[in-house]
Amino acid sequence: MTRHGDDLDQTITPEVLLKAYACGIFPMAESADDPGLYWVEPERRGIIPLDGLTVSSRLARTVKSGRFEIRLDHDFEAVIAACAAPADGRDQTWINARIRRLYGALYQMGHCHTVEVWREDRLVGGLYGVSLGGAFFGESMFHRETDASKVALVHLVARLTADGFRLLDTQFVTPHLATLGAVEVPRNRYQRLLAAAVPLQARFTATALDPLTALDLVRPSST
């Protein structure tokens, strides 16, 4: 992983952030309590091919069950707060106050989006990420109930597919993401995928798809 700079200029703007994504780099912090940021450019990049999401039969049943309500771009602050909070197996995150401000600004600009999973009017899972042309850069996800983040990912991939996106970037591949179809690609291949996706005129639609449509888009055989 290539790391650029130990503390980014305090005046970094959302516009600079979008230019960085278009070049294949993104910011991180050492911890939620560290005010500094640095640019990251992984040598091997995580992606989920939009035609390669792994949907188990059990997950498909959960999606179809109607157990969860899906909302898009409904409560960004609640989602990023949940992603930044400690959780089982995760004592701390890299989402600091500067990250929250920058991505909040991108949300107001229409470049940051949430997929939210609700049950009984309570936020139980979700994710957020950045859209730029036909590329979507997944930033973080969380769950408070079993399968909630997986359901969010199913709906994200379905939404991106329906809206004509070409690339879903996960930054890194965790064991959890690997079970869902995430793969690593070398930096030069990632740059080619990015160059093909960013110029596209895709636009993220903040309307949830119904469960059967979502499953048909991500994996027709699952229904």
C-alpha positions, 0 to 999 in steps of 0.5 A: 500500500502506498501512503502519501503524506502524513497529514493532509492540508487542513484546507482540503475541500470536497472538490479536491477529494473528488479529484483524488478519487478520480486518480485512484487515491482516497483519504484515511486517518490513523484512528477516529481520535487522530485529526490528521489524514493521509492519502492511500493508494493500495497496490492491490485494490478491492472491487466487487464485479457488479455481475459477481456478487455472491448471494447465498440462498439464505441471503436471498431468502432474507432479502425477499422476506420483507424483514427489512425496509431499505432507504437510500440517502435518508439519514447520512449522519446516522449511517456514518456515525454507526460506521464510526462506532466501535463494534464486535471485533472492531474497537476503533475505526479510521472515521475521524471528525474531518472525514465526517465533515468532508463526506457530509459535504459530498453528501450535500453535493450529491456525491455521497450516498447511503444504503440504509437497512431499517426494521421497526423504524430502527436503523440496523445496518447500512453503508455509505460511499462516493459516486463519481461518473460510473464509479462507486467507491464503498467507504464503510458498512455496519450492522446491528442485526444479522445479515443487515449489511449484506442486505444493504450490499445486495441493494447497492449492487442492484441500484448501481446495476440499474443506474448504469454504473461500471465499477464498485470499489471496496478499497480492500478485500476483507474476509467478509467481503471475499465471501460476497464476491470481492476480489483484488486487482493490481493497481494498473488494472484498477486504473484501467477500470477507473478510467473507463468508469469515471467518464460515464454519465451514471447517476445514483437514484435515491429510490430503493428497488423492491426485493425481487427486482434487486435480486433479479439484477444481482443474480437472476438464479437467486429468485 
